């Protein structure tokens, strides 16, 4: 299935790694598109309401953007890779805005009802993407992300601190934050890494 993504932080990694945000562009990290079955599972986790404003900060080739648009929601997609941006621009219009740039360098604007994302898995860069994406949520907004299973089970300090942050951000609730995806869900995309769906809401 291709090279397994080194998604776990080293065992001796300390909390400073979690606290320090990288701006390493996602074009320097592996890209694995979201398979249709995974995208469908993600859609089931989003609490949809009418006329939502949704951010997809790792737009890729639009595998999450398309089903969001199909449900009638307005989507802003951010992508750094020029070739993938061109594919996203084929969907651009009144309901779809495409931004060519590094998501981690975008200033947070808390206007979105939901963030739906498949961030780069490499090492712990996904933590930076998720934490930054959370800052784009309006009050009551929901974040749904595809993450490596280590987000749920790893005991490095960085992973433990991420889960503590997520629980606090989720109003002190840890139940239901992680849902396992079937093994080899990303096989068609070129990796055998095990994955989960992560979901939290920005409490009032």
C-alpha positions, 0 to 999 in steps of 0.5 A: 500500500505504499510507505507507511506514514511516520505519524507517531511522535518520538517517545522522548518528545516533550510538550514543547513540540506540541506547544510550538506550531510549525508552518511547514507547508503541506506540499512538503508532506505526503498527500493521500486523497480521501477515499469515497467510503471515508468521505461518506463516513465523515459526512455522517459525523457532521451535524448539518443544518441549513445554509452552513458555511464550511471550511476545508483547510486541506482541500486537496483534489476536492474529495471532501469538498464535493460531497459538502457542495452536493449537500448544498453548503457553502465551502471555502477550500484552502490548498497549497499545491498548485496542481491540486488548486487547479482541480479545486478551481473547477468547482469554484463559484458562488458556493465554493471559494478556493484559496491558494496558500499555506493554511497554517499561515492563514489568519484565523477568522471564526466565521465557519459553522463547521471545519471538515478536513483530512490534514497531513498525517506526517509526524505530528503536523496534523496537530498544528492543522487541527488546532489552527482549524479550531480557531476558525469555528464560530461558537457552536461550530463543529470540527470533523477531521480524519486523523491517524489512529495514534491521535487516539492511542499514542501516549507520547507527551504531544499526543496526551497534551493534544487529547487534553486540549481537545477535551477542554475545547470540547467543553470538557467532554471526551466521550465520542471524540474518536471513531475508528475507521476500518483497517486499510481505509486509505489503501487506494490512496497508497498507505496502510495507516489506520485512521480515526474520525475525530470530532469536537464542537466549539462550546458557547 
